[in-house]
Amino acid sequence: MNYAASKEDREFRRQVESFEFPVPEFDHRAHVRLAYTYLVDNDVTESVCLMRDTIISLLKHVGVEPSQKYHETLTEAWVLAVHHFMMNTDSSESADDFMEKNEVLLDSSIMMTHYSAGVLFSELARSSFVAPDLDPIPRHGR
């Protein structure tokens, strides 16, 4: 399996990390793209840490209290989901190529197939990772 982040993907990541990317454009697709770029270069654990740090830093930069917006379970679950689809995709030349091959990841409601609303939207799930209560997210070594 061969995954690559394009020059544009790496520039996107640099812009997000340096607060140059427009926050209103940091939508679900941008989250998936960022997770993909981290996973190209890092394992799942490190990618989760990088996503967490980047999102929290971005929130602080725009004056939003992270405890009001950041969601640990969603962050980790989406990194796990992106990783799962990477493990089931032969190769990708870029985040866009990867997302074209795995369009299901662009459906932000997909986590509701793994979590009940009561679990996913609990304060515990917001502050720490909570395992899915409906359908586990497959985990792969790497």
C-alpha positions as CSV (number, residue, x, y, z in Angstrom):
1,M,0.0,0.0,0.0
2,N,1.4,3.3,-1.0
3,Y,0.0,6.6,0.2
4,A,1.2,10.1,-0.7
5,A,0.4,13.6,0.3
6,S,0.6,15.9,-2.6
7,K,2.5,19.2,-2.5
8,E,-0.9,20.9,-2.2
9,D,-1.8,18.6,0.7
10,R,1.4,19.5,2.5
11,E,0.8,23.2,1.9
12,F,-2.8,22.8,3.2
13,R,-1.4,21.2,6.4
14,R,1.2,23.9,6.8
15,Q,-1.5,26.6,6.4
16,V,-3.8,25.0,8.9
17,E,-1.0,24.5,11.4
18,S,0.2,28.1,11.0
19,F,-3.4,29.5,11.2
20,E,-3.2,30.8,7.6
21,F,-6.1,28.5,6.4
22,P,-9.5,30.3,6.6
23,V,-11.3,28.9,9.6
24,P,-14.7,29.1,8.0
25,E,-13.4,26.8,5.3
26,F,-12.2,24.2,7.8
27,D,-15.1,21.9,7.2
28,H,-15.6,18.2,7.4
29,R,-13.7,17.5,4.1
30,A,-10.8,19.6,5.5
31,H,-10.7,17.5,8.7
32,V,-10.6,14.3,6.6
33,R,-7.8,15.8,4.4
34,L,-5.8,16.8,7.5
35,A,-6.2,13.4,9.1
36,Y,-5.1,11.7,5.8
37,T,-2.0,13.9,5.6
38,Y,-1.0,13.1,9.2
39,L,-1.6,9.4,8.6
40,V,0.7,9.4,5.5
41,D,3.6,10.3,7.7
42,N,2.7,9.0,11.1
43,D,1.0,6.1,12.9
44,V,-2.5,6.3,14.3
45,T,-1.5,7.3,17.8
46,E,0.7,10.1,16.6
47,S,-1.9,11.3,14.1
48,V,-4.6,11.5,16.8
49,C,-2.2,13.6,18.9
50,L,-1.4,15.9,15.9
51,M,-5.1,16.3,15.0
52,R,-5.9,17.1,18.6
53,D,-3.1,19.6,19.0
54,T,-3.8,21.3,15.7
55,I,-7.6,21.6,16.2
56,I,-7.2,22.9,19.8
57,S,-4.5,25.4,18.7
58,L,-6.8,26.6,15.9
59,L,-9.7,27.0,18.2
60,K,-7.6,29.0,20.7
61,H,-6.2,31.1,17.8
62,V,-9.7,32.2,16.8
63,G,-10.7,32.9,20.4
64,V,-12.9,29.8,20.9
65,E,-12.6,27.9,24.2
66,P,-11.6,24.4,23.2
67,S,-13.9,22.8,25.8
68,Q,-16.8,24.4,24.1
69,K,-16.1,23.1,20.6
70,Y,-13.4,20.3,20.6
71,H,-14.7,16.7,20.7
72,E,-12.1,14.1,21.5
73,T,-14.1,11.1,20.5
74,L,-15.0,12.5,17.1
75,T,-11.4,13.4,16.5
76,E,-10.0,10.0,17.3
77,A,-12.9,8.1,15.6
78,W,-12.4,10.0,12.4
79,V,-8.6,9.4,12.4
80,L,-9.4,5.7,12.9
81,A,-12.0,5.8,10.1
82,V,-9.6,7.4,7.7
83,H,-6.9,4.9,8.7
84,H,-9.3,2.0,8.1
85,F,-10.1,3.2,4.6
86,M,-6.4,3.7,3.9
87,M,-5.8,0.1,4.9
88,N,-8.4,-0.9,2.4
89,T,-7.2,1.3,-0.5
90,D,-4.3,0.1,-2.6
91,S,-2.8,3.5,-3.1
92,S,-3.5,7.2,-3.1
93,E,-1.5,9.9,-4.8
94,S,-3.1,12.7,-2.7
95,A,-5.9,13.4,-0.2
96,D,-8.2,14.2,-3.0
97,D,-7.5,10.9,-4.8
98,F,-8.0,9.1,-1.5
99,M,-11.4,10.9,-0.9
100,E,-12.5,10.2,-4.4
101,K,-11.9,6.5,-3.8
102,N,-13.6,6.6,-0.4
103,E,-16.5,9.1,-0.8
104,V,-18.3,7.6,2.2
105,L,-15.8,9.4,4.4
106,L,-17.3,12.7,3.2
107,D,-20.6,11.9,4.9
108,S,-20.1,13.5,8.3
109,S,-23.0,11.5,9.8
110,I,-21.3,8.2,9.3
111,M,-20.2,8.1,13.0
112,M,-23.9,7.7,13.9
113,T,-23.7,4.2,12.5
114,H,-21.1,3.5,15.2
115,Y,-22.4,5.6,18.1
116,S,-25.8,6.2,19.6
117,A,-26.5,9.9,20.0
118,G,-26.5,9.6,23.8
119,V,-23.0,8.2,23.8
120,L,-21.5,10.4,21.1
121,F,-22.9,13.7,22.4
122,S,-22.1,13.0,26.0
123,E,-19.7,15.2,28.0
124,L,-17.5,12.1,28.6
125,A,-17.2,11.6,24.8
126,R,-16.4,15.3,24.3
127,S,-13.5,15.2,26.8
128,S,-12.1,11.7,26.3
129,F,-12.3,8.9,23.7
130,V,-15.3,6.7,24.1
131,A,-15.5,3.4,22.2
132,P,-18.4,3.0,19.8
133,D,-21.5,1.4,21.4
134,L,-23.2,0.3,18.1
135,D,-20.5,-0.9,15.7
136,P,-16.8,-1.0,16.4
137,I,-14.5,1.0,14.1
138,P,-12.0,-1.5,12.7
139,R,-8.4,-1.1,13.8
140,H,-5.4,-2.1,11.8
141,G,-1.8,-2.4,12.7
142,R,0.7,0.1,11.2
